[in-house]
């Protein structure tokens, strides 16, 4: 968790503030220009469906590569080496699942949200409500993690201290996020994400080349230096082989498998990622955007490998763990080590851009889900006007943003574990959303009861198991920090041994979907399934309104 710190130890706050300000001004101008084209619900939710595959691939990369990817993975590699890089593998492989199973089919089937697919051949009210609730839970936990991370990162890099100053930082970040969504809609958010992805990959490229240059562009020399640095640390680790973080016990091995399942399967169920597929004009563009995203994300994670091992070699695990940000401070510390205040300022600006882009994407997804699925489809029974729907979406964005700001302040000041919140978001998406999406698209006999049991069962199982896991209470004290890694210090009410429940909650959700369908007296709408199959495979009728 990143906390406030004396920025004199890692750079010059004035430089960081200037770079933050330049980025905010540029993106505000772009957002205002994009707002001129927001004339309908399709414009606000899906950028008029005229974003190209290449642009959308960049935007997906911008949406997906959060501050956790940039700061967290680099830090995990710096401290744990091989085991840290496994996070990158899980995040990247996940896109093959998204490409092969959901991207094209969702683009062809839905209009604006995940619930459009799930409710297509089911009873509209209960299924849309369940899907909207799942979307809001995933988005809120993801937002909470990003907001807390934003407050921590910015206060660290700007030299801000004190709870009031940290809270003010979170409020400013949240206000900018709400403004981008209210004014720019999906189009403005997309352009911000494209700029952020470009800056992030360019910044990572510069650091990668700089680090490799230190070792004569010899990767083996870099890896050897990272191992030598780890051997000299207070807690030596074999960073070039597995086992530094996982694998010491049977439970930790099982925990890693569970985490891997959440990362690989959760991506294909993340609502803010799925919503990006609706912004392109054709299914071909949907496939193209995912291919672009895979290349960009894959290249970035290769950069993170060099940045991580470079941090371990040039900064050292002891200094990283002792920094206010812990492992999250690895990339900023490396930037300062390489290029001093100037490079640190650039990397700080890129990290800030990363947070703004991700939280804007999450906010528009959550607000669109409430307005389109709950207000327009359930409350108004499909009788609301597009203008009223967009107005409700904007109001929802303000409310969701305000809730995220409040919870983000509490999480930051309580030292809430961000990794826990992100893992929970992925686990919920993998448990509640993906099984229901796959059953809806590929099982002719799937029913409304099956969908509800799958969504609610996966959601409740996932949240319950995490509450009673070592992540919340009962984790042993870390020898390096002297503190437990649990959210609640000094308490122990855990009975579930794993930190991530995906290995239990995902199969349970699939099983409950099957059981609910088998026990249902409802007869599946075969004609609706046939229409869904034709639409998902061909794109015919993709622009039509989903029937209510």
TIVEX-946677 format. One line per 3 residues: their letters; for each residue y, x, z of C-alpha. Coordinates in nm, 3 decimals, decimal comma, always signed. Last residue first. Example, Ala and Ser with C-alpha at 12.3 -4.5 7.8 and 13.67 -1.06 7.14 Angstrom:
% residues 2
SA	-0,106/+1,367/+0,714  -0,450/+1,230/+0,780
% end
This chain:
% residues 548
XXX	-0,576/-3,809/-2,354  -0,642/-3,652/-2,692  -0,544/-3,285/-2,743
XXX	-0,248/-3,280/-2,975  -0,322/-3,140/-3,316  -0,237/-2,780/-3,408
XXX	-0,599/-2,661/-3,379  -0,717/-2,937/-3,611  -0,943/-2,710/-3,814
XXX	-0,964/-2,370/-3,642  -1,304/-2,300/-3,797  -1,539/-2,208/-3,512
XXX	-1,352/-2,368/-3,222  -1,257/-2,680/-3,424  -1,610/-2,737/-3,555
XXX	-1,763/-2,690/-3,211  -1,503/-2,910/-3,040  -1,559/-3,188/-3,296
XXX	-1,936/-3,165/-3,242  -1,881/-3,169/-2,866  -1,664/-3,480/-2,899
XXX	-1,936/-3,652/-3,100  -2,199/-3,561/-2,842  -2,000/-3,710/-2,554
XXX	-2,233/-3,616/-2,270  -2,387/-3,912/-2,084  -2,270/-3,931/-1,725
XXX	-2,544/-3,982/-1,467  -2,485/-3,632/-1,336  -2,759/-3,450/-1,145
XXX	-2,842/-3,219/-1,437  -2,474/-3,149/-1,505  -2,400/-3,073/-1,142
XXX	-2,700/-2,842/-1,126  -2,600/-2,645/-1,439  -2,239/-2,602/-1,330
XXX	-2,358/-2,523/-0,976  -2,589/-2,250/-1,110  -2,316/-2,087/-1,319
XXX	-2,081/-2,097/-1,019  -2,349/-1,951/-0,791  -2,417/-1,670/-1,040
XXX	-2,042/-1,582/-1,025  -2,003/-1,628/-0,646  -2,282/-1,393/-0,534
XXX	-2,226/-1,074/-0,735  -1,856/-1,161/-0,745  -1,810/-1,146/-0,365
XXX	-1,608/-0,823/-0,348  -1,580/-0,626/-0,023  -1,950/-0,669/+0,052
XXX	-2,112/-0,716/+0,396  -2,055/-1,091/+0,448  -2,054/-1,149/+0,826
XXX	-1,695/-1,063/+0,907  -1,528/-1,194/+1,223  -1,402/-0,857/+1,343
XXX	-1,047/-0,814/+1,467  -0,849/-0,502/+1,560  -0,643/-0,492/+1,240
XXX	-0,638/-0,793/+1,011  -0,614/-0,690/+0,646  -0,904/-0,452/+0,683
XXX	-0,879/-0,085/+0,578  -0,894/+0,026/+0,940  -0,642/+0,286/+1,045
XXX	-0,658/+0,657/+1,131  -0,531/+0,744/+0,783  -0,781/+1,015/+0,691
XXX	-1,075/+0,909/+0,911  -1,053/+0,548/+0,794  -1,139/+0,310/+1,077
XXX	-1,439/+0,086/+1,005  -1,392/-0,252/+0,836  -1,423/-0,553/+1,067
XXX	-1,169/-0,791/+0,921  -1,017/-0,915/+0,595  -1,170/-0,668/+0,345
XXX	-1,477/-0,641/+0,567  -1,584/-0,987/+0,439  -1,550/-1,331/+0,598
XXX	-1,231/-1,426/+0,413  -1,375/-1,273/+0,095  -1,684/-1,492/+0,117
XXX	-1,476/-1,807/+0,166  -1,241/-1,734/-0,128  -1,526/-1,673/-0,373
XXX	-1,742/-1,962/-0,255  -1,450/-2,207/-0,264  -1,340/-2,109/-0,617
XXX	-1,691/-2,086/-0,763  -1,787/-2,425/-0,619  -1,457/-2,587/-0,722
XXX	-1,481/-2,467/-1,082  -1,859/-2,503/-1,131  -1,890/-2,830/-0,942
XXX	-1,600/-2,978/-1,140  -1,738/-2,866/-1,476  -2,088/-2,989/-1,396
XXX	-1,950/-3,324/-1,284  -1,756/-3,354/-1,610  -2,065/-3,291/-1,819
XXX	-2,233/-3,010/-2,017  -2,507/-3,135/-2,253  -2,379/-2,959/-2,566
XXX	-2,362/-2,621/-2,398  -2,166/-2,351/-2,590  -1,791/-2,407/-2,556
XXX	-1,785/-2,608/-2,234  -2,055/-2,397/-2,068  -1,868/-2,078/-2,159
XXX	-1,533/-2,208/-2,028  -1,691/-2,338/-1,706  -1,866/-2,008/-1,637
XXX	-1,541/-1,816/-1,709  -1,302/-2,014/-1,490  -1,437/-2,047/-1,136
XXX	-1,633/-1,727/-1,067  -1,481/-1,474/-1,307  -1,127/-1,600/-1,253
XXX	-1,182/-1,617/-0,877  -1,322/-1,262/-0,873  -1,034/-1,127/-1,082
XXX	-0,774/-1,286/-0,854  -0,962/-1,171/-0,544  -0,976/-0,816/-0,676
XXX	-0,599/-0,825/-0,729  -0,540/-0,954/-0,376  -0,772/-0,701/-0,212
XXX	-0,619/-0,414/-0,407  -0,279/-0,521/-0,275  -0,378/-0,475/+0,089
XXX	-0,123/-0,652/+0,306  +0,108/-0,415/+0,493  +0,256/-0,700/+0,696
XXX	+0,606/-0,631/+0,564  +0,491/-0,624/+0,203  +0,265/-0,926/+0,236
XXX	+0,536/-1,130/+0,409  +0,794/-1,037/+0,144  +0,545/-1,117/-0,133
XXX	+0,467/-1,453/+0,028  +0,835/-1,551/+0,017  +0,894/-1,415/-0,333
XXX	+0,575/-1,576/-0,467  +0,676/-1,912/-0,319  +1,021/-1,883/-0,478
XXX	+0,872/-1,791/-0,814  +0,631/-2,083/-0,799  +0,918/-2,320/-0,718
XXX	+1,148/-2,179/-0,989  +0,868/-2,175/-1,248  +0,777/-2,533/-1,155
XXX	+1,135/-2,644/-1,228  +1,113/-2,473/-1,568  +0,776/-2,634/-1,640
XXX	+0,915/-2,974/-1,539  +1,195/-2,934/-1,793  +0,943/-2,823/-2,056
XXX	+0,739/-3,138/-1,997  +1,048/-3,359/-2,006  +1,148/-3,213/-2,344
XXX	+0,794/-3,250/-2,481  +0,805/-3,623/-2,392  +0,569/-3,766/-2,134
XXX	+0,307/-4,028/-2,223  -0,005/-3,812/-2,190  -0,125/-3,990/-1,878
XXX	+0,208/-3,925/-1,701  +0,052/-3,795/-1,377  -0,265/-3,644/-1,524
XXX	-0,174/-3,514/-1,870  +0,201/-3,447/-1,858  +0,242/-3,357/-1,489
XXX	-0,092/-3,195/-1,404  -0,205/-3,021/-1,724  +0,114/-2,948/-1,917
XXX	+0,365/-2,906/-1,633  +0,131/-2,744/-1,380  -0,041/-2,518/-1,633
XXX	+0,290/-2,423/-1,794  +0,431/-2,321/-1,455  +0,130/-2,103/-1,376
XXX	+0,128/-1,934/-1,716  +0,506/-1,885/-1,722  +0,490/-1,721/-1,381
XXX	+0,200/-1,489/-1,464  +0,367/-1,358/-1,778  +0,695/-1,299/-1,593
XXX	+0,508/-1,122/-1,312  +0,341/-0,886/-1,560  +0,657/-0,796/-1,753
XXX	+0,866/-0,736/-1,441  +0,600/-0,516/-1,279  +0,554/-0,295/-1,582
XXX	+0,927/-0,255/-1,635  +0,954/-0,128/-1,277  +0,672/+0,120/-1,340
XXX	+0,846/+0,236/-1,659  +1,175/+0,280/-1,472  +1,000/+0,485/-1,200
XXX	+0,836/+0,696/-1,472  +1,177/+0,762/-1,627  +1,335/+0,846/-1,291
XXX	+1,047/+1,076/-1,201  +1,095/+1,256/-1,532  +1,463/+1,317/-1,456
XXX	+1,421/+1,400/-1,085  +1,175/+1,684/-1,137  +0,979/+1,728/-1,456
XXX	+0,625/+1,824/-1,362  +0,611/+1,793/-0,982  +0,835/+1,486/-0,987
XXX	+0,609/+1,320/-1,244  +0,302/+1,420/-1,041  +0,449/+1,264/-0,726
XXX	+0,531/+0,945/-0,917  +0,173/+0,932/-1,058  -0,002/+0,998/-0,723
XXX	+0,208/+0,761/-0,508  -0,037/+0,471/-0,542  -0,302/+0,678/-0,361
XXX	-0,096/+0,660/-0,042  +0,245/+0,507/-0,105  +0,415/+0,662/+0,194
XXX	+0,275/+1,006/+0,101  +0,001/+1,153/+0,323  -0,275/+1,042/+0,086
XXX	-0,102/+1,213/-0,208  -0,028/+1,532/-0,015  -0,389/+1,560/+0,099
XXX	-0,531/+1,475/-0,244  -0,346/+1,756/-0,420  -0,024/+1,767/-0,619
XXX	-0,112/+1,991/-0,915  -0,492/+1,951/-0,937  -0,536/+1,597/-0,802
XXX	-0,230/+1,473/-0,987  -0,359/+1,634/-1,308  -0,698/+1,468/-1,249
XXX	-0,524/+1,132/-1,236  -0,280/+1,198/-1,521  -0,564/+1,325/-1,742
XXX	-0,782/+1,021/-1,673  -0,479/+0,791/-1,695  -0,421/+0,913/-2,052
XXX	-0,775/+0,805/-2,139  -0,692/+0,471/-1,974  -0,387/+0,438/-2,198
XXX	-0,591/+0,505/-2,510  -0,838/+0,233/-2,412  -0,558/-0,014/-2,336
XXX	-0,395/+0,048/-2,673  -0,721/+0,036/-2,869  -0,854/-0,272/-2,687
XXX	-0,516/-0,450/-2,718  -0,505/-0,387/-3,094  -0,858/-0,530/-3,127
XXX	-0,756/-0,827/-2,912  -0,449/-0,892/-3,129  -0,654/-0,870/-3,447
XXX	-0,904/-1,126/-3,319  -0,623/-1,368/-3,234  -0,452/-1,290/-3,566
XXX	-0,769/-1,389/-3,751  -0,778/-1,709/-3,546  -0,439/-1,798/-3,689
XXX	-0,071/-1,846/-3,594  -0,062/-1,636/-3,274  +0,088/-1,756/-2,944
XXX	-0,221/-1,941/-2,820  -0,417/-1,621/-2,755  -0,158/-1,512/-2,497
XXX	-0,258/-1,803/-2,273  -0,600/-1,645/-2,215  -0,441/-1,337/-2,057
XXX	-0,225/-1,541/-1,818  -0,526/-1,761/-1,733  -0,761/-1,473/-1,641
XXX	-1,109/-1,590/-1,739  -1,205/-1,323/-1,993  -1,066/-1,061/-1,755
XXX	-1,288/-1,182/-1,472  -1,614/-1,095/-1,646  -1,574/-0,716/-1,660
XXX	-1,360/-0,679/-1,347  -1,559/-0,917/-1,127  -1,894/-0,781/-1,246
XXX	-1,777/-0,425/-1,179  -1,669/-0,519/-0,827  -2,015/-0,665/-0,757
XXX	-2,187/-0,357/-0,897  -1,959/-0,142/-0,678  -2,044/-0,344/-0,371
XXX	-2,415/-0,308/-0,440  -2,374/+0,069/-0,443  -2,163/+0,049/-0,127
XXX	-2,434/-0,155/+0,046  -2,709/+0,088/-0,054  -2,515/+0,369/+0,106
XXX	-2,320/+0,676/-0,011  -2,293/+0,535/-0,363  -1,924/+0,457/-0,393
XXX	-1,609/+0,657/-0,322  -1,705/+1,022/-0,380  -2,044/+0,923/-0,522
XXX	-2,034/+1,015/-0,889  -1,960/+1,366/-1,015  -1,645/+1,555/-1,112
XXX	-1,448/+1,466/-0,796  -1,701/+1,621/-0,557  -1,494/+1,562/-0,245
XXX	-1,352/+1,790/+0,023  -1,180/+1,610/+0,316  -0,906/+1,837/+0,447
XXX	-0,849/+1,957/+0,090  -0,945/+2,302/-0,044  -1,251/+2,174/-0,231
XXX	-1,033/+1,897/-0,382  -0,793/+2,155/-0,527  -1,084/+2,352/-0,676
XXX	-1,224/+2,030/-0,825  -0,888/+1,943/-0,985  -0,855/+2,300/-1,117
XXX	-1,199/+2,276/-1,277  -1,108/+1,946/-1,441  -0,787/+2,095/-1,580
XXX	-0,968/+2,404/-1,713  -1,229/+2,181/-1,878  -0,953/+1,978/-2,044
XXX	-0,805/+2,287/-2,211  -0,463/+2,211/-2,353  -0,352/+2,554/-2,221
XXX	-0,377/+2,431/-1,861  -0,012/+2,342/-1,797  +0,003/+2,202/-2,150
XXX	-0,264/+1,950/-2,052  -0,032/+1,819/-1,779  +0,269/+1,794/-2,010
XXX	+0,066/+1,627/-2,286  -0,063/+1,368/-2,040  +0,278/+1,310/-1,881
XXX	+0,438/+1,249/-2,221  +0,153/+1,017/-2,326  +0,177/+0,816/-2,001
XXX	+0,548/+0,762/-2,062  +0,484/+0,656/-2,422  +0,206/+0,417/-2,313
XXX	+0,428/+0,262/-2,047  +0,739/+0,243/-2,264  +0,555/+0,074/-2,552
XXX	+0,375/-0,165/-2,317  +0,706/-0,254/-2,148  +0,882/-0,320/-2,476
XXX	+0,601/-0,548/-2,595  +0,591/-0,725/-2,256  +0,966/-0,793/-2,264
XXX	+0,928/-0,930/-2,618  +0,646/-1,159/-2,507  +0,840/-1,288/-2,205
XXX	+1,131/-1,379/-2,432  +0,898/-1,569/-2,666  +0,702/-1,729/-2,382
XXX	+1,014/-1,881/-2,230  +1,334/-1,679/-2,267  +1,575/-1,857/-2,037
XXX	+1,362/-2,001/-1,757  +1,088/-1,737/-1,784  +1,317/-1,432/-1,789
XXX	+1,532/-1,582/-1,511  +1,232/-1,643/-1,285  +1,122/-1,279/-1,317
XXX	+1,476/-1,151/-1,256  +1,497/-1,361/-0,940  +1,159/-1,232/-0,822
XXX	+1,262/-0,867/-0,865  +1,589/-0,932/-0,680  +1,411/-1,121/-0,399
XXX	+1,153/-0,843/-0,358  +1,433/-0,587/-0,323  +1,615/-0,803/-0,068
XXX	+1,296/-0,824/+0,139  +1,265/-0,445/+0,138  +1,629/-0,413/+0,248
XXX	+1,576/-0,662/+0,532  +1,256/-0,488/+0,644  +1,421/-0,146/+0,675
XXX	+1,442/+0,147/+0,437  +1,552/+0,187/+0,076  +1,505/+0,531/-0,082
XXX	+1,519/+0,394/-0,435  +1,170/+0,514/-0,530  +1,000/+0,387/-0,216
XXX	+1,193/+0,060/-0,203  +1,107/+0,003/-0,567  +0,737/+0,068/-0,523
XXX	+0,696/-0,140/-0,207  +0,892/-0,438/-0,332  +0,716/-0,433/-0,666
XXX	+0,375/-0,394/-0,504  +0,441/-0,696/-0,282  +0,555/-0,891/-0,586
XXX	+0,259/-0,774/-0,796  +0,001/-0,862/-0,531  +0,157/-1,203/-0,463
XXX	+0,176/-1,273/-0,835  -0,196/-1,198/-0,877  -0,277/-1,418/-0,579
XXX	-0,050/-1,691/-0,716  -0,185/-1,666/-1,071  -0,549/-1,694/-0,963
XXX	-0,476/-1,986/-0,729  -0,250/-2,163/-0,982  -0,505/-2,131/-1,261
XXX	-0,785/-2,263/-1,036  -0,568/-2,560/-0,935  -0,479/-2,628/-1,300
XXX	-0,846/-2,619/-1,399  -0,939/-2,860/-1,119  -0,655/-3,099/-1,204
XXX	-0,738/-3,083/-1,575  -1,102/-3,159/-1,500  -1,027/-3,452/-1,265
XXX	-0,775/-3,623/-1,496  -0,912/-3,564/-1,845  -1,270/-3,685/-1,819
XXX	-1,459/-3,434/-2,033  -1,476/-3,353/-2,406  -1,145/-3,166/-2,445
XXX	-1,089/-3,121/-2,072  -1,217/-2,761/-2,052  -1,042/-2,649/-2,369
XXX	-0,700/-2,797/-2,292  -0,749/-2,678/-1,933  -0,716/-2,317/-2,049
XXX	-0,357/-2,384/-2,153  -0,126/-2,431/-2,455  -0,285/-2,599/-2,754
XXX	-0,654/-2,530/-2,723  -0,947/-2,515/-2,960  -0,880/-2,257/-3,230
XXX	-0,714/-2,000/-3,003  -0,984/-2,058/-2,741  -1,263/-1,989/-2,989
XXX	-1,096/-1,675/-3,127  -1,041/-1,510/-2,790  -1,338/-1,642/-2,586
XXX	-1,681/-1,489/-2,640  -1,674/-1,175/-2,854  -1,320/-1,054/-2,796
XXX	-1,295/-1,149/-2,426  -1,634/-0,994/-2,350  -1,534/-0,682/-2,543
XXX	-1,211/-0,682/-2,345  -1,399/-0,648/-2,018  -1,526/-0,308/-2,130
XXX	-1,171/-0,178/-2,077  -1,117/-0,299/-1,719  -1,462/-0,183/-1,611
XXX	-1,424/+0,160/-1,768  -1,083/+0,208/-1,611  -1,221/+0,121/-1,268
XXX	-1,500/+0,375/-1,327  -1,229/+0,642/-1,345  -1,188/+0,625/-0,968
XXX	-1,558/+0,699/-0,915  -1,531/+1,013/-1,127  -1,235/+1,156/-0,939
XXX	-1,198/+1,019/-0,586  -0,847/+1,133/-0,489  -0,673/+1,192/-0,823
XXX	-0,891/+0,935/-1,000  -0,800/+0,665/-0,746  -0,434/+0,762/-0,771
XXX	-0,430/+0,733/-1,150  -0,611/+0,400/-1,116  -0,360/+0,262/-0,866
XXX	-0,035/+0,372/-1,027  -0,069/+0,267/-1,391  -0,343/+0,007/-1,360
XXX	-0,206/-0,135/-1,034  +0,141/-0,149/-1,190  -0,007/-0,388/-1,442
XXX	-0,165/-0,302/-1,775  -0,279/-0,652/-1,871  +0,046/-0,824/-1,968
XXX	+0,184/-0,521/-2,154  -0,151/-0,469/-2,328  -0,150/-0,838/-2,418
XXX	+0,208/-0,799/-2,546  +0,109/-0,502/-2,764  -0,183/-0,698/-2,907
XXX	+0,050/-0,997/-2,953  +0,289/-0,787/-3,159  +0,003/-0,657/-3,373
XXX	-0,149/-1,003/-3,420  +0,188/-1,150/-3,516  +0,377/-1,391/-3,290
XXX	+0,441/-1,716/-3,480  +0,278/-1,970/-3,250  +0,621/-2,118/-3,167
XXX	+0,650/-1,875/-2,876  +0,346/-2,041/-2,712  +0,476/-2,225/-2,405
XXX	+0,852/-2,249/-2,474  +0,831/-2,266/-2,853  +0,536/-2,506/-2,850
XXX	+0,725/-2,725/-2,602  +1,018/-2,741/-2,842  +1,358/-2,586/-2,922
XXX	+1,325/-2,236/-2,775  +1,462/-2,036/-3,071  +1,798/-1,948/-2,916
XXX	+1,619/-1,831/-2,600  +1,493/-1,519/-2,780  +1,847/-1,381/-2,808
XXX	+1,908/-1,437/-2,436  +1,577/-1,268/-2,349  +1,658/-0,967/-2,568
XXX	+1,994/-0,922/-2,396  +1,829/-0,953/-2,054  +1,566/-0,699/-2,158
XXX	+1,827/-0,438/-2,247  +2,031/-0,498/-1,930  +1,722/-0,479/-1,705
XXX	+1,607/-0,154/-1,866  +1,946/+0,010/-1,828  +1,971/-0,101/-1,464
XXX	+1,628/+0,037/-1,373  +1,726/+0,369/-1,534  +2,049/+0,380/-1,334
XXX	+1,872/+0,287/-1,007  +1,617/+0,565/-1,061  +1,891/+0,822/-1,121
XXX	+2,080/+0,708/-0,809  +1,760/+0,725/-0,601  +1,715/+1,100/-0,663
XXX	+1,361/+1,232/-0,632  +1,039/+1,253/-0,435  +1,121/+1,380/-0,086
XXX	+1,477/+1,253/-0,099  +1,328/+0,907/-0,147  +1,283/+0,868/+0,227
XXX	+1,018/+0,605/+0,234  +0,951/+0,235/+0,222  +0,592/+0,132/+0,182
XX	+0,337/+0,140/-0,096  +0,000/+0,000/+0,000
% end
